[in-house]
Amino acid sequence: MCDGVLGERLHAHLERAVRNGVDQHALEVLMVLLSLYAGQARTSIAAEEIQRFF
C-alpha cells in the first residue's frame, strides 16, 4: 500500500496532486488517515516528504 512510493516517485505524485488542486492541508490529512490504516511507521517518511515539498 505505502511501500516503495518515495523519492522521485512520491515527488511526481505530489506534483500531480498539486496540479489538480490538492493543497498541503489535504495531503497532511490524507497522511493522518493513511497512518490509521497502514501504520505510522509506513507513512511518516511520506509525511516528511510532503513537508519538504511545500
C-alpha positions as CSV (number, residue, x, y, z in Angstrom):
1,M,0.0,0.0,0.0
2,C,2.6,2.6,1.0
3,D,5.7,0.7,0.2
4,G,8.0,1.9,-2.5
5,V,6.5,5.3,-3.2
6,L,9.3,7.5,-2.0
7,G,11.8,9.9,-3.5
8,E,11.2,10.8,-7.2
9,R,8.1,8.6,-7.4
10,L,6.5,10.3,-4.5
11,H,7.6,13.8,-5.7
12,A,5.9,13.1,-9.1
13,H,2.7,12.1,-7.3
14,L,2.8,15.2,-5.2
15,E,3.4,17.4,-8.2
16,R,0.4,15.8,-10.0
17,A,-1.8,16.2,-6.9
18,V,-1.0,19.9,-6.6
19,R,-1.6,20.5,-10.3
20,N,-5.0,19.0,-9.8
21,G,-5.9,21.3,-6.9
22,V,-4.8,19.3,-3.8
23,D,-3.2,21.6,-1.2
24,Q,-0.8,20.9,1.6
25,H,-3.5,20.6,4.3
26,A,-5.4,18.0,2.3
27,L,-2.2,15.9,1.8
28,E,-1.4,16.1,5.5
29,V,-5.0,15.0,6.4
30,L,-4.5,12.1,3.9
31,M,-1.3,11.1,5.7
32,V,-3.1,11.0,9.1
33,L,-5.9,8.8,7.6
34,L,-3.4,6.5,5.9
35,S,-1.4,6.2,9.2
36,L,-4.6,4.8,10.8
37,Y,-4.8,2.1,8.2
38,A,-1.1,1.4,7.2
39,G,0.6,2.4,10.4
40,Q,2.5,5.5,11.4
41,A,5.9,3.9,10.6
42,R,4.9,3.5,6.9
43,T,3.5,6.9,6.5
44,S,6.0,9.1,8.4
45,I,8.5,9.2,5.6
46,A,5.9,10.3,3.2
47,A,4.6,12.9,5.6
48,E,8.2,14.3,5.9
49,E,8.4,14.5,2.2
50,I,5.2,16.5,2.0
51,Q,6.6,19.0,4.4
52,R,9.8,19.3,2.3
53,F,7.7,19.6,-0.9
54,F,5.9,22.7,0.4
